[in-house]
Amino acid sequence: MSEVLSRRFSIFPADDRQSLRLGRFLMAAGTSLLVSLALLLFAFLDLLPWRAAIQGTAGIVTLIALFFVLFRTGLNLRFSDPSLTTEQVGAAILFLAYIMYHAGAARESLTLFYLVAMLFGVLRLNASRLMILALLALAAHATMLQLAYLRDPTMDVRRALTEFLVLLIVLPWFAVMGGYVNRLRVRLSDSHKELSKAFERISELAIRDELTGAYNRRFLMETLARERLRADRLAEPFSVCVIDLDHFKAINDVHGHGAGDAVLRHFAAIAPRGLRGIDTFGRFGGEEFLIVLPGTDRTGALALAERLRAATEAAAWPELPPEQRVTISVGVATHAKGEDVTNLLHRADQALYQGKHAGRNRVIALG
């Protein structure tokens, strides 16, 4: 109950992506509060009426609260960009122009915050979006200057025009450079994803057999070592099945190594079908395979090995003539407390060889 309540009243939502978006918004909100601090400082220095500073601060806090509700309720997910970056920057630009209409002598200093607002969009928006925001800022600022002139015809027009011309140069340039930075970020992100995929692929190749796609000997040995430690610690059984394809050399000799490779691949596709998610199947070497069965005693291992033997004998082998069947011999051994992996595999091999000598196509267990 307490956990449910804590999630309900937590600032950040449970969804990780929403939490990340809200975190970015709070960073932007902190930047917006800097504008409020600047307004209060200008008012303290008598560069701005206290009324304008208070109204500006109240407006900023209202915008922050509005966007926070959008993020916290999930309404932002209805927008094409759930991060609402364009909307946040656009709202900041328009409200900043409104504040500057009342700023008087402090207006020129506040123009720097256009760049601060657009800086928030650099890491999320492309050049075209940033250029649209730059044009919005220029239009908003020109409108603000026009309204300010209509209110006060004695305003220094040359100074205002110079101010606008500086923004006319700086804001589009900032949009272009911001777009370039964004492209670099996207390329870096794509490169990181490609490297991650390549690393995953390399990691997968390191534990997979190249021919069959099953786990390789190294991974199987590592699995056995882990399972032995777990079994000794928890006093639980585990078993292994060593599998050998009968008369595999004859398949290579009669039908060629290509057919032999195809048989190995086909068997590697058949064998895992009856296994649990915690079981591990792999190619141990040549035509020999291994299954590790956690939490499985001798009886369970024998039953599984027998099912696999029967399924293999009944399977059709597209690589071979229709009348030819492939069989397997299986040696089963169950781990004894304190027994090392080498001895366990040795007992499974002994069982396998007994099955081979007894005529093949059978399951034998030792211990």
Sine and cosine of phi, psi and omega as CSV:
sin_phi,cos_phi,sin_psi,cos_psi,sin_omega,cos_omega
0.00,0.00,-0.72,0.69,0.00,-1.00
-0.89,0.45,-0.56,0.83,0.01,-1.00
-0.92,0.38,-0.64,0.77,0.03,-1.00
-0.90,0.44,-0.68,0.73,0.01,-1.00
-0.90,0.43,-0.65,0.76,-0.01,-1.00
-0.91,0.43,-0.60,0.80,0.04,-1.00
-0.93,0.36,-0.63,0.78,-0.05,-1.00
-0.91,0.42,-0.63,0.78,-0.08,-1.00
-0.98,-0.21,0.19,0.98,0.05,-1.00
-0.97,0.25,0.52,-0.85,0.03,-1.00
-0.91,0.42,-0.69,0.72,-0.07,-1.00
-1.00,-0.06,0.68,-0.74,0.05,-1.00
-0.94,0.35,0.28,-0.96,-0.03,-1.00
-0.94,0.34,-0.52,0.85,0.00,-1.00
-0.92,0.39,0.79,-0.62,-0.08,-1.00
-0.89,0.45,-0.67,0.75,-0.03,-1.00
-0.93,0.36,-0.65,0.76,0.07,-1.00
-0.90,0.43,-0.62,0.79,0.03,-1.00
-0.89,0.45,-0.63,0.78,0.04,-1.00
-0.91,0.41,-0.67,0.74,0.02,-1.00
-0.90,0.44,-0.67,0.74,0.00,-1.00
-0.91,0.41,-0.60,0.80,0.03,-1.00
-0.89,0.46,-0.67,0.74,0.05,-1.00
-0.90,0.43,-0.63,0.78,0.02,-1.00
-0.89,0.45,-0.66,0.75,0.00,-1.00
-0.90,0.44,-0.55,0.84,0.10,-1.00
-0.90,0.44,-0.69,0.73,0.04,-1.00
-0.90,0.43,-0.62,0.79,0.02,-1.00
-0.89,0.46,-0.63,0.78,0.06,-1.00
-0.88,0.47,-0.61,0.79,0.05,-1.00
-0.91,0.41,-0.63,0.77,0.03,-1.00
-0.89,0.46,-0.57,0.82,0.01,-1.00
-0.92,0.39,-0.36,0.93,0.10,-1.00
-0.90,0.44,-0.57,0.82,0.06,-1.00
-0.89,0.45,-0.67,0.74,0.04,-1.00
-0.87,0.50,-0.68,0.74,0.02,-1.00
-0.88,0.47,-0.65,0.76,0.02,-1.00
-0.90,0.43,-0.65,0.76,0.02,-1.00
-0.88,0.47,-0.71,0.71,0.00,-1.00
-0.91,0.41,-0.59,0.81,0.03,-1.00
-0.92,0.40,-0.67,0.74,0.05,-1.00
-0.89,0.45,-0.63,0.78,0.03,-1.00
-0.91,0.42,-0.64,0.77,0.01,-1.00
-0.89,0.45,-0.56,0.83,0.00,-1.00
-1.00,0.03,0.15,0.99,0.01,-1.00
0.89,0.46,0.45,0.89,0.10,-1.00
-1.00,-0.06,-0.14,0.99,-0.07,-1.00
-0.50,-0.87,0.68,-0.73,0.05,-1.00
-0.88,0.47,0.63,-0.78,-0.01,-1.00
-0.87,0.50,-0.56,0.83,0.01,-1.00
-0.87,0.49,-0.71,0.71,0.01,-1.00
-0.91,0.42,-0.64,0.77,0.01,-1.00
-0.90,0.44,-0.67,0.74,-0.01,-1.00
-0.94,0.35,-0.68,0.73,0.03,-1.00
-0.89,0.45,-0.66,0.75,0.03,-1.00
-0.89,0.46,-0.70,0.72,0.02,-1.00
-0.89,0.45,-0.66,0.75,0.02,-1.00
-0.89,0.45,-0.64,0.77,0.03,-1.00
-0.91,0.42,-0.65,0.76,0.02,-1.00
-0.89,0.45,-0.70,0.71,0.01,-1.00
-0.89,0.45,-0.61,0.79,0.02,-1.00
-0.90,0.43,-0.70,0.72,0.04,-1.00
-0.88,0.47,-0.67,0.75,0.02,-1.00
-0.88,0.48,-0.70,0.72,0.00,-1.00
-0.90,0.44,-0.64,0.77,0.00,-1.00
-0.89,0.45,-0.75,0.66,0.00,-1.00
-0.92,0.38,-0.56,0.83,0.04,-1.00
-0.88,0.47,-0.67,0.74,0.03,-1.00
-0.89,0.45,-0.66,0.75,0.02,-1.00
-0.86,0.51,-0.69,0.73,-0.01,-1.00
-0.95,0.31,-0.69,0.72,-0.12,-0.99
-0.95,0.32,-0.49,0.87,0.01,-1.00
-1.00,0.01,-0.16,0.99,-0.01,-1.00
1.00,0.09,0.09,1.00,0.03,-1.00
-0.90,0.43,-0.38,0.93,0.02,-1.00
-0.90,0.44,-0.37,0.93,-0.02,-1.00
-0.94,0.34,-0.23,0.97,0.03,-1.00
-0.99,0.16,-0.18,0.98,0.01,-1.00
-1.00,0.00,0.41,-0.91,0.01,-1.00
-0.88,0.47,-0.58,0.81,0.11,-0.99
-0.92,-0.40,0.98,-0.18,-0.05,-1.00
-0.87,0.49,-0.31,0.95,0.03,-1.00
-0.97,0.26,-0.29,0.96,0.03,-1.00
0.83,0.56,0.55,0.83,-0.05,-1.00
-0.90,0.43,-0.75,0.66,0.00,-1.00
-0.88,0.48,-0.68,0.74,-0.02,-1.00
-0.90,0.44,-0.66,0.75,0.00,-1.00
-0.91,0.41,-0.72,0.69,-0.02,-1.00
-0.92,0.40,-0.67,0.74,0.02,-1.00
-0.88,0.48,-0.70,0.72,0.03,-1.00
-0.89,0.45,-0.64,0.77,0.01,-1.00
-0.90,0.44,-0.66,0.75,-0.01,-1.00
-0.90,0.44,-0.74,0.67,-0.03,-1.00
-0.89,0.45,-0.68,0.73,-0.01,-1.00
-0.94,0.34,-0.54,0.84,0.05,-1.00
-0.90,0.43,-0.65,0.76,0.05,-1.00
-0.90,0.44,-0.63,0.77,0.04,-1.00
-0.89,0.46,-0.68,0.73,0.00,-1.00
-0.89,0.45,-0.66,0.75,-0.03,-1.00
-0.92,0.40,-0.42,0.91,0.06,-1.00
-0.88,0.47,-0.52,0.86,-0.01,-1.00
-0.98,-0.19,0.03,1.00,-0.17,-0.99
-0.99,0.14,-0.39,0.92,0.00,-1.00
0.89,0.45,-0.81,-0.58,-0.06,-1.00
-0.90,0.43,-0.35,0.94,-0.02,-1.00
-1.00,0.10,-0.02,1.00,-0.12,-0.99
-0.87,0.50,-0.72,0.69,-0.06,-1.00
-0.87,0.49,-0.62,0.79,0.00,-1.00
-0.92,0.40,-0.55,0.83,-0.05,-1.00
-0.96,0.26,-0.30,0.95,-0.01,-1.00
-0.88,0.48,-0.40,0.92,0.03,-1.00
-0.88,0.47,-0.45,0.89,-0.06,-1.00
-0.96,0.29,-0.22,0.98,0.18,-0.98
-0.86,0.51,-0.70,0.71,0.00,-1.00
-0.93,0.38,-0.60,0.80,0.03,-1.00
-0.89,0.46,-0.68,0.73,0.02,-1.00
-0.89,0.45,-0.70,0.71,-0.02,-1.00
-0.95,0.33,-0.46,0.89,0.03,-1.00
-0.86,0.50,-0.55,0.83,0.03,-1.00
-0.89,0.46,-0.47,0.88,-0.03,-1.00
-1.00,0.03,-0.15,0.99,-0.09,-1.00
-0.87,0.50,-0.66,0.75,-0.08,-1.00
-0.99,0.10,-0.01,1.00,-0.04,-1.00
-0.83,-0.56,-0.40,0.92,-0.15,-0.99
-0.91,-0.41,0.52,-0.86,0.06,-1.00
-0.99,0.13,0.02,-1.00,-0.10,-0.99
-0.89,0.45,-0.64,0.77,-0.03,-1.00
-0.90,0.43,-0.67,0.74,0.05,-1.00
-0.90,0.44,-0.69,0.73,0.01,-1.00
-0.91,0.42,-0.60,0.80,0.02,-1.00
-0.92,0.40,-0.63,0.78,0.06,-1.00
-0.87,0.49,-0.67,0.74,0.03,-1.00
-0.92,0.39,-0.59,0.80,0.05,-1.00
-0.89,0.45,-0.68,0.73,0.04,-1.00
-0.91,0.42,-0.60,0.80,0.06,-1.00
-0.89,0.47,-0.67,0.74,0.02,-1.00
-0.90,0.43,-0.67,0.75,0.01,-1.00
-0.91,0.42,-0.68,0.73,0.01,-1.00
-0.91,0.42,-0.69,0.72,0.00,-1.00
-0.90,0.44,-0.66,0.75,-0.03,-1.00
-0.94,0.35,-0.64,0.77,0.04,-1.00
-0.89,0.45,-0.67,0.74,0.05,-1.00
-0.89,0.46,-0.68,0.74,0.02,-1.00
-0.88,0.47,-0.68,0.73,0.01,-1.00
-0.91,0.42,-0.63,0.77,0.02,-1.00
-0.89,0.45,-0.71,0.71,0.01,-1.00
-0.92,0.40,-0.60,0.80,0.03,-1.00
-0.91,0.42,-0.61,0.79,0.01,-1.00
-0.93,0.37,-0.65,0.76,0.03,-1.00
-0.90,0.44,-0.54,0.84,0.02,-1.00
-0.97,0.25,-0.60,0.80,-0.06,-1.00
-0.68,-0.73,1.00,0.00,-0.02,-1.00
-0.89,0.45,-0.24,0.97,0.01,-1.00
-0.99,0.12,0.03,1.00,0.00,-1.00
-0.86,0.52,0.58,-0.81,0.00,-1.00
-0.95,0.32,0.99,-0.14,-0.09,-1.00
-0.92,0.39,-0.65,0.76,-0.01,-1.00
-0.88,0.48,-0.65,0.76,0.00,-1.00
-0.92,0.38,-0.65,0.76,0.02,-1.00
-0.91,0.42,-0.64,0.77,0.02,-1.00
-0.91,0.41,-0.64,0.77,0.06,-1.00
-0.88,0.48,-0.68,0.73,0.03,-1.00
-0.85,0.52,-0.69,0.73,-0.02,-1.00
-0.94,0.35,-0.63,0.77,-0.01,-1.00
-0.90,0.43,-0.60,0.80,0.07,-1.00
-0.88,0.47,-0.71,0.70,0.04,-1.00
-0.90,0.43,-0.59,0.81,0.01,-1.00
-0.88,0.47,-0.50,0.87,0.03,-1.00
-1.00,0.07,-0.71,0.70,-0.16,-0.99
-0.96,0.29,-0.71,0.70,-0.12,-0.99
-0.91,0.41,-0.74,0.67,0.07,-1.00
-0.88,0.47,-0.64,0.77,0.05,-1.00
-0.87,0.49,-0.67,0.75,0.01,-1.00
-0.89,0.45,-0.62,0.78,0.02,-1.00
-0.89,0.45,-0.69,0.73,0.01,-1.00
-0.90,0.43,-0.73,0.68,0.00,-1.00
-0.91,0.41,-0.62,0.78,0.05,-1.00
-0.89,0.45,-0.63,0.78,0.06,-1.00
-0.89,0.45,-0.62,0.78,0.04,-1.00
-0.89,0.45,-0.69,0.72,0.03,-1.00
-0.89,0.46,-0.65,0.76,0.02,-1.00
-0.90,0.44,-0.65,0.76,0.05,-1.00
-0.89,0.46,-0.65,0.76,0.05,-1.00
-0.89,0.46,-0.65,0.76,0.02,-1.00
-0.89,0.45,-0.69,0.73,0.00,-1.00
-0.89,0.45,-0.69,0.72,0.02,-1.00
-0.89,0.46,-0.65,0.76,0.02,-1.00
-0.90,0.43,-0.65,0.76,0.03,-1.00
-0.90,0.43,-0.68,0.73,0.03,-1.00
-0.90,0.44,-0.65,0.76,0.02,-1.00
-0.90,0.45,-0.64,0.77,0.02,-1.00
-0.89,0.45,-0.66,0.75,0.02,-1.00
-0.90,0.43,-0.67,0.74,0.02,-1.00
-0.90,0.43,-0.65,0.76,0.04,-1.00
-0.91,0.42,-0.63,0.78,0.02,-1.00
-0.90,0.44,-0.68,0.73,0.03,-1.00
-0.90,0.43,-0.65,0.76,0.02,-1.00
-0.90,0.43,-0.65,0.76,0.03,-1.00
-0.90,0.43,-0.66,0.75,0.05,-1.00
-0.88,0.47,-0.65,0.76,0.02,-1.00
-0.90,0.44,-0.69,0.72,0.03,-1.00
-0.90,0.44,-0.67,0.74,0.02,-1.00
-0.89,0.47,-0.63,0.77,0.01,-1.00
-0.92,0.39,-0.67,0.74,0.02,-1.00
-0.90,0.44,-0.50,0.87,-0.03,-1.00
-0.94,0.35,-0.36,0.93,-0.04,-1.00
-0.91,-0.42,0.02,1.00,-0.04,-1.00
-0.92,-0.38,0.56,-0.83,0.10,-0.99
-0.97,0.25,0.76,-0.65,-0.12,-0.99
-0.90,0.43,-0.58,0.81,-0.08,-1.00
-0.98,0.20,-0.76,0.64,-0.15,-0.99
-0.99,-0.13,-0.34,0.94,-0.08,-1.00
0.99,0.15,-0.08,1.00,0.06,-1.00
-0.98,0.22,0.21,-0.98,0.05,-1.00
-0.88,0.48,0.54,-0.84,-0.02,-1.00
-1.00,-0.04,0.01,-1.00,-0.10,-1.00
-0.88,0.47,-0.66,0.75,-0.03,-1.00
-0.87,0.49,-0.71,0.70,0.00,-1.00
-0.91,0.41,-0.62,0.78,0.02,-1.00
-0.89,0.46,-0.66,0.75,0.02,-1.00
-0.92,0.40,-0.63,0.78,0.06,-1.00
-0.90,0.43,-0.63,0.77,0.04,-1.00
-0.90,0.43,-0.67,0.74,0.04,-1.00
-0.88,0.47,-0.67,0.75,0.01,-1.00
-0.89,0.46,-0.70,0.72,0.02,-1.00
-0.91,0.42,-0.67,0.75,-0.04,-1.00
-0.93,0.37,-0.58,0.81,0.05,-1.00
-0.89,0.46,-0.71,0.71,0.02,-1.00
-0.89,0.46,-0.67,0.74,0.00,-1.00
-0.91,0.41,-0.68,0.73,-0.02,-1.00
-0.90,0.43,-0.66,0.75,0.03,-1.00
-0.92,0.39,-0.60,0.80,-0.03,-1.00
-0.95,0.32,-0.64,0.76,-0.08,-1.00
-0.99,-0.16,-0.03,1.00,-0.02,-1.00
0.84,0.55,0.68,0.73,0.03,-1.00
-0.93,-0.37,0.49,-0.87,0.01,-1.00
-0.98,0.18,0.39,-0.92,0.27,-0.96
-0.48,-0.88,0.45,-0.89,-0.08,-1.00
-0.77,-0.64,0.31,-0.95,0.08,-1.00
-0.77,-0.63,0.51,-0.86,0.08,-1.00
-0.83,-0.56,0.89,-0.45,0.10,-1.00
-1.00,-0.09,0.83,-0.56,-0.14,-0.99
-0.89,-0.46,0.69,-0.72,0.04,-1.00
-0.75,-0.66,0.73,-0.68,0.04,-1.00
-0.97,0.24,0.82,-0.57,-0.05,-1.00
-0.94,0.34,0.66,-0.76,0.09,-1.00
0.81,0.59,0.61,0.79,-0.05,-1.00
-0.94,0.35,-0.56,0.83,0.03,-1.00
-0.87,0.49,-0.60,0.80,0.01,-1.00
-0.92,0.40,-0.57,0.82,0.04,-1.00
-0.89,0.45,-0.70,0.72,0.03,-1.00
-0.90,0.44,-0.68,0.73,-0.07,-1.00
-0.92,0.39,-0.64,0.77,-0.10,-1.00
-1.00,0.09,-0.69,0.73,-0.15,-0.99
-0.95,-0.31,-0.12,0.99,0.04,-1.00
0.99,-0.14,0.35,-0.93,-0.04,-1.00
-0.93,0.38,-0.43,0.90,0.05,-1.00
-0.89,0.46,-0.69,0.72,0.04,-1.00
-0.92,0.40,-0.61,0.79,0.03,-1.00
-0.89,0.45,-0.68,0.73,0.05,-1.00
-0.89,0.46,-0.65,0.76,0.00,-1.00
-0.90,0.44,-0.61,0.79,0.04,-1.00
-0.90,0.45,-0.68,0.73,0.02,-1.00
-0.88,0.48,-0.69,0.72,0.01,-1.00
-0.90,0.43,-0.64,0.77,-0.02,-1.00
-0.92,0.39,-0.66,0.75,0.03,-1.00
-0.91,0.42,-0.64,0.77,0.02,-1.00
-0.89,0.45,-0.41,0.91,0.07,-1.00
-0.99,0.13,-0.52,0.86,-0.02,-1.00
-0.97,0.23,-0.71,0.70,-0.18,-0.98
-0.84,0.54,-0.69,0.72,-0.08,-1.00
-0.95,0.30,-0.15,0.99,-0.13,-0.99
-0.88,0.48,-0.55,0.83,-0.03,-1.00
-0.99,-0.13,0.20,0.98,-0.06,-1.00
-1.00,-0.05,0.38,-0.92,0.10,-0.99
-0.99,0.13,0.19,-0.98,0.02,-1.00
-0.90,0.43,-0.45,0.89,-0.03,-1.00
-1.00,0.03,-0.16,0.99,0.01,-1.00
-0.98,0.18,0.41,-0.91,-0.02,-1.00
-0.79,-0.61,0.80,-0.60,0.01,-1.00
-0.86,-0.51,0.64,-0.76,0.03,-1.00
-0.30,-0.95,0.16,-0.99,0.03,-1.00
-1.00,-0.03,0.84,-0.54,-0.07,-1.00
-1.00,0.03,-0.36,0.93,0.00,-1.00
0.52,-0.86,0.69,-0.72,0.01,-1.00
0.87,0.50,-0.79,-0.62,0.04,-1.00
-0.99,-0.15,0.35,0.94,-0.05,-1.00
-0.96,-0.27,0.71,-0.71,-0.01,-1.00
-0.82,-0.58,0.28,-0.96,-0.05,-1.00
-0.65,-0.76,0.65,-0.76,0.12,-0.99
-0.85,-0.53,0.77,-0.64,0.08,-1.00
-0.96,-0.27,0.81,-0.59,-0.11,-0.99
-0.87,-0.49,1.00,-0.04,0.03,-1.00
-0.91,0.42,0.57,-0.82,0.07,-1.00
0.88,0.47,0.42,0.91,-0.08,-1.00
-0.87,-0.50,0.79,-0.61,0.01,-1.00
-1.00,0.01,-0.09,-1.00,-0.08,-1.00
-0.87,0.50,-0.67,0.74,-0.04,-1.00
-0.90,0.43,-0.72,0.70,0.01,-1.00
-0.90,0.44,-0.64,0.77,0.00,-1.00
-0.92,0.40,-0.66,0.76,0.03,-1.00
-0.89,0.46,-0.66,0.75,0.00,-1.00
-0.90,0.44,-0.68,0.73,0.01,-1.00
-0.91,0.41,-0.70,0.71,-0.01,-1.00
-0.88,0.48,-0.61,0.79,0.01,-1.00
-0.93,0.38,-0.63,0.77,0.06,-1.00
-0.89,0.46,-0.65,0.76,0.00,-1.00
-0.92,0.39,-0.64,0.77,0.01,-1.00
-0.88,0.48,-0.71,0.70,-0.02,-1.00
-0.92,0.40,-0.64,0.77,0.00,-1.00
-0.91,0.42,-0.61,0.80,0.01,-1.00
-0.93,0.38,-0.68,0.73,-0.01,-1.00
-0.91,0.42,-0.55,0.83,-0.04,-1.00
-1.00,0.07,-0.19,0.98,-0.10,-1.00
-0.95,0.30,0.48,-0.88,0.14,-0.99
-1.00,-0.03,0.59,-0.81,-0.07,-1.00
-0.86,-0.51,0.99,-0.14,-0.08,-1.00
-0.85,0.52,-0.37,0.93,-0.07,-1.00
-0.99,0.16,-0.22,0.98,-0.10,-1.00
-0.88,-0.48,0.25,-0.97,0.08,-1.00
-0.83,0.55,0.52,-0.85,-0.09,-1.00
-0.83,0.56,-0.53,0.85,-0.06,-1.00
-0.99,0.13,-0.21,0.98,-0.07,-1.00
-1.00,0.06,0.70,-0.71,0.04,-1.00
-0.89,-0.45,0.41,-0.91,0.06,-1.00
-0.91,-0.41,0.72,-0.70,0.04,-1.00
-0.84,-0.54,0.23,-0.97,0.00,-1.00
-0.74,-0.67,0.42,-0.91,0.19,-0.98
-0.91,-0.42,0.64,-0.77,-0.10,-1.00
-0.77,-0.64,0.78,-0.63,0.14,-0.99
-0.96,-0.28,0.78,-0.62,-0.07,-1.00
-0.91,-0.43,0.69,-0.72,0.10,-1.00
-0.62,-0.79,0.63,-0.77,0.03,-1.00
-0.95,-0.31,0.73,-0.69,-0.08,-1.00
-0.89,0.46,0.75,-0.66,0.11,-0.99
-0.99,-0.11,0.55,-0.84,-0.07,-1.00
-0.83,0.56,0.79,-0.61,0.02,-1.00
0.99,0.11,-0.09,1.00,-0.04,-1.00
-0.96,0.27,0.66,-0.75,0.04,-1.00
-1.00,0.09,0.23,-0.97,-0.09,-1.00
-0.91,0.41,-0.62,0.79,-0.03,-1.00
-0.86,0.50,-0.71,0.70,-0.01,-1.00
-0.93,0.37,-0.61,0.79,0.03,-1.00
-0.87,0.49,-0.72,0.69,0.02,-1.00
-0.92,0.39,-0.57,0.82,0.03,-1.00
-0.89,0.46,-0.67,0.74,0.01,-1.00
-0.92,0.38,-0.60,0.80,0.04,-1.00
-0.92,0.39,-0.62,0.79,0.06,-1.00
-0.90,0.44,-0.66,0.75,0.04,-1.00
-0.86,0.50,-0.67,0.74,0.03,-1.00
-0.90,0.44,-0.64,0.76,0.02,-1.00
-0.88,0.47,-0.71,0.70,-0.02,-1.00
-0.91,0.41,-0.55,0.83,0.09,-1.00
-0.88,0.47,-0.66,0.75,0.03,-1.00
-0.90,0.43,-0.62,0.79,0.03,-1.00
-0.89,0.45,-0.71,0.70,-0.03,-1.00
-0.94,0.35,-0.42,0.91,0.00,-1.00
-0.99,0.10,0.04,1.00,0.09,-1.00
0.85,-0.53,0.02,1.00,0.02,-1.00
0.93,0.37,0.02,-1.00,0.00,-1.00
0.79,0.61,0.78,0.63,0.01,-1.00
-0.41,-0.91,0.25,-0.97,-0.01,-1.00
-0.91,-0.42,0.78,-0.63,0.02,-1.00
-0.81,-0.59,0.64,-0.77,0.03,-1.00
-0.84,-0.55,0.62,-0.78,0.12,-0.99
-0.83,-0.56,0.77,-0.63,0.06,-1.00
0.97,0.26,0.00,0.00,0.00,0.00
